Amino acid sequence: MNSFTLNLNKESLLDLMKDFNLLTGIKIALFDADGNEVLSYPENHCEFCALMRSNPEAEQYCLLSNAQSFERCKKTRSMEVFHCHAGLIETTAPLIENDSIIGYIMFGQITDNSDRLSVKKELIEVLEKYNLDKAGRNASTYEITIKSEEQIKAASKILEACTFYVLLKDMVGLQRETFIQNLNTFLLSHLDEDLSIDRLTSEFNISRNKLYDSCNRYLAVGIAEHIRNLRIEEAKRLLSDTEMSVHEISDKVGFTDYNYFCRIFKKQVGMPALVYRKKVAN
């Protein structure tokens, strides 16, 4: 489960992508933490990749190749250069904010094979596996960008620098509304359960630091206080709308210690639970 939607400064990002493409001649794309493409330049795939994507089976392998690179980046937390299922070179770099991966930047659709005839032969063999039309083969296979090993290494270093730059300049961030909505939806559905930090970081696939920072930034309180506030608000609703006993309500909203619930309720609401019930009933 991913709790975040990326908030983008699209204009600045697109300018940076255009600069990267102008400098390297390579397509570059931004993906969110779930592997969904968010933005790219150029917007369209090269002819060969577009032809591959026109076939559902081939497209699934393209998407799988991307997903596997994201998983490897997630484990190593570093950039990796690899060959996709069609043999083309791709590079993926993770966007890491407060120790959490919030997305990925990728470049690709290139080869380091300088022999165009050899490239053409290899890619036609790939196309033949999916019975893709012959009319597109000659054109599409010659559209692959060729870069030397040194050029690919240089582009990779620039890509890695871009990941730091886009975060430093706030070109990519996390969307406040999505964070609050997803967090509260989960918490309200599990108030009577253990809501430890370890469980939340696992559920939302984020680090402790990211969880603490996001709560302080978007909710203006710590996560423990936010959970306690939600539990008290739900207790107030149950006192008002149901005939459950105070003890039952205490359990229902996740307080394992009834006396502690009574103390916290009185402190936050300004009166004991039974007094609150009588007040809202009038």
C-alpha positions in Angstrom: 0.0 0.0 0.0 1.3 3.4 -0.9 -0.1 6.3 1.0 1.2 9.1 -1.1 0.5 11.0 -4.3 3.3 13.0 -5.8 2.8 16.7 -5.8 4.7 18.1 -8.8 6.1 21.4 -10.0 5.3 20.2 -13.5 6.7 23.2 -15.4 10.1 23.1 -13.6 10.3 19.3 -14.0 9.5 19.4 -17.7 12.2 22.1 -18.2 14.7 19.9 -16.4 13.7 16.9 -18.5 14.0 18.9 -21.7 17.5 20.0 -20.6 18.5 16.4 -19.9 17.2 15.3 -23.3 18.9 18.2 -25.1 22.2 17.4 -23.4 22.0 13.6 -23.8 19.5 12.8 -26.5 17.9 10.3 -24.2 14.3 9.9 -23.1 13.7 10.5 -19.3 10.6 9.7 -17.2 9.4 10.2 -13.7 7.5 7.4 -11.9 5.7 7.5 -8.5 6.5 5.0 -5.7 3.9 2.5 -7.1 5.7 2.5 -10.5 3.1 4.6 -12.4 4.6 6.9 -15.0 3.8 10.5 -14.0 5.8 12.6 -16.5 8.3 12.1 -19.4 10.2 13.9 -22.1 9.8 13.2 -24.9 6.3 12.2 -24.2 6.2 9.5 -26.8 8.2 6.3 -26.9 10.8 5.7 -29.7 9.3 3.9 -32.7 10.6 0.5 -31.6 9.2 0.8 -28.0 5.9 2.2 -29.3 5.6 -0.8 -31.6 6.4 -3.1 -28.7 3.8 -1.4 -26.5 1.2 -1.9 -29.2 1.3 -5.6 -28.4 -0.4 -6.5 -25.0 2.0 -9.4 -24.3 5.1 -7.4 -25.1 3.8 -4.4 -23.2 3.4 -6.6 -20.1 7.0 -7.5 -20.3 8.0 -3.8 -20.7 6.0 -3.0 -17.5 7.5 -6.0 -15.7 11.0 -4.9 -16.6 10.3 -1.5 -15.1 8.8 -2.9 -12.0 11.7 -5.2 -11.4 14.1 -2.3 -11.7 12.1 -0.4 -9.1 12.2 -3.4 -6.7 15.9 -3.6 -7.1 16.3 0.1 -6.4 14.1 -0.2 -3.4 16.3 -3.0 -2.0 19.6 -1.3 -2.8 18.4 2.3 -2.4 20.7 3.2 -5.2 20.8 3.8 -9.0 21.1 0.8 -11.3 21.8 0.4 -15.0 20.3 -2.7 -16.6 19.0 -4.3 -19.8 15.3 -4.4 -20.4 13.6 -7.6 -21.7 14.2 -6.3 -25.3 17.9 -5.8 -24.7 17.9 -2.1 -24.5 19.8 -0.2 -21.8 17.8 1.5 -19.0 18.8 3.4 -15.9 16.6 3.8 -12.8 17.4 6.1 -9.8 15.3 6.3 -6.7 13.9 9.6 -5.3 14.6 9.4 -1.6 13.0 11.9 0.8 13.5 11.6 4.6 14.8 8.0 4.1 11.7 7.0 2.1 11.4 6.3 -1.6 8.7 8.5 -3.0 9.4 7.8 -6.7 11.9 7.0 -9.4 13.5 8.7 -12.4 14.4 6.6 -15.4 16.1 7.0 -18.7 16.4 4.5 -21.4 15.4 3.2 -24.9 19.1 3.3 -25.9 21.9 0.8 -26.8 25.6 0.8 -26.5 26.0 -1.4 -29.6 27.5 0.9 -32.3 26.8 -1.6 -35.1 23.5 -0.5 -36.5 23.1 -3.7 -38.6 23.6 -5.8 -35.5 21.1 -3.7 -33.5 18.6 -4.0 -36.3 19.0 -7.8 -36.4 18.6 -8.2 -32.6 15.5 -6.0 -32.4 13.8 -7.6 -35.4 14.2 -10.9 -33.6 12.5 -9.4 -30.6 9.6 -8.0 -32.8 9.2 -11.4 -34.5 8.5 -13.0 -31.1 5.3 -11.0 -30.9 4.4 -11.2 -34.6 4.6 -7.4 -35.0 4.0 -6.0 -38.5 6.9 -6.1 -40.9 6.1 -2.6 -42.2 7.2 -1.0 -39.0 10.4 -3.0 -38.5 12.8 -1.2 -40.7 11.9 2.2 -39.5 11.5 1.4 -35.8 14.7 -0.5 -35.3 16.8 2.4 -36.7 15.3 4.8 -34.3 17.2 3.4 -31.3 19.6 5.9 -29.8 23.2 4.6 -29.7 25.5 5.8 -26.8 29.0 4.7 -25.8 29.6 3.1 -22.5 31.3 6.4 -21.3 28.3 8.4 -22.4 25.9 6.2 -20.6 28.0 6.4 -17.4 28.0 10.2 -17.7 24.2 10.3 -18.3 23.8 8.1 -15.2 25.8 10.5 -13.1 23.7 13.4 -14.3 20.5 11.5 -13.6 21.6 10.7 -10.1 22.4 14.4 -9.6 18.9 15.2 -10.9 17.3 13.1 -8.1 18.9 15.4 -5.5 18.1 18.5 -7.4 14.4 18.0 -7.9 14.0 17.3 -4.1 16.2 20.3 -3.2 14.1 22.6 -5.4 10.8 21.1 -4.3 9.9 20.0 -7.8 8.6 16.7 -6.4 7.0 16.3 -3.0 4.1 14.5 -1.2 0.6 15.6 -1.5 -0.8 16.7 1.8 -4.5 15.9 1.2 -3.7 12.3 0.0 -1.5 11.6 3.0 -4.1 12.8 5.6 -7.0 11.0 3.8 -5.2 7.7 3.5 -3.8 7.8 7.0 -7.1 8.7 8.6 -9.0 6.1 6.6 -6.7 3.4 7.8 -6.6 4.5 11.4 -10.4 4.9 11.7 -10.9 1.4 10.4 -8.5 -0.1 12.9 -8.9 2.1 16.1 -9.6 -1.0 18.2 -6.3 -2.7 17.1 -2.6 -2.2 17.8 -1.5 0.9 15.9 2.2 0.8 16.7 4.7 2.7 14.7 6.1 -0.5 13.3 2.7 -1.5 12.0 2.1 1.9 10.4 5.5 2.1 8.7 4.9 -1.4 7.3 1.4 -0.7 6.1 2.3 2.6 4.4 5.8 1.4 3.3 7.6 4.5 4.8 10.3 5.0 7.3 9.7 6.1 10.9 11.4 9.5 10.1 9.0 10.0 7.1 6.0 9.1 9.2 7.0 11.5 12.0 7.9 14.2 9.6 4.7 14.0 7.6 2.5 14.0 10.7 4.3 17.0 12.1 4.2 18.8 8.8 0.6 18.0 7.7 -1.2 17.5 11.0 0.8 19.7 13.3 0.9 16.9 15.9 2.8 13.7 16.4 1.4 10.4 15.2 0.7 9.1 18.8 -1.3 12.3 19.6 -3.1 12.1 16.3 -4.2 8.6 17.0 -5.3 9.5 20.5 -7.3 12.4 19.2 -9.1 10.2 16.6 -9.9 7.7 19.4 -11.4 10.3 21.6 -13.5 11.8 18.7 -14.8 8.3 17.9 -15.6 7.8 21.6 -17.6 11.0 21.6 -19.5 9.9 18.6 -20.3 6.5 20.2 -21.4 8.2 23.5 -23.7 10.4 21.5 -25.1 7.9 18.9 -25.1 4.5 20.8 -26.1 3.0 24.1 -22.8 1.2 24.5 -21.3 1.4 28.0 -18.3 3.6 28.6 -16.3 0.5 29.2 -17.4 -1.0 25.9 -16.6 2.2 24.1 -13.1 2.3 25.7 -12.4 -1.1 24.2 -14.0 -0.2 20.9 -11.8 2.8 20.3 -8.6 1.0 21.2 -7.9 1.9 24.9 -6.8 -1.3 26.6 -6.7 0.5 30.0 -10.2 1.7 31.0 -8.9 4.1 33.7 -6.4 5.6 31.3 -9.3 6.2 28.8 -11.3 7.9 31.5 -8.4 10.2 32.4 -7.6 11.1 28.8 -11.2 11.7 27.9 -11.8 14.0 30.8 -8.5 15.9 30.1 -9.3 16.4 26.4 -13.0 17.0 26.5 -13.2 18.8 29.8 -15.6 16.4 31.5 -16.1 12.7 32.3 -17.5 10.5 29.6 -20.9 10.0 31.3 -21.3 13.7 31.9 -20.6 14.2 28.2 -23.2 11.7 27.2 -25.8 13.4 29.4 -24.9 16.8 28.0 -25.2 15.8 24.3 -28.5 14.0 25.1 -30.1 17.2 26.2 
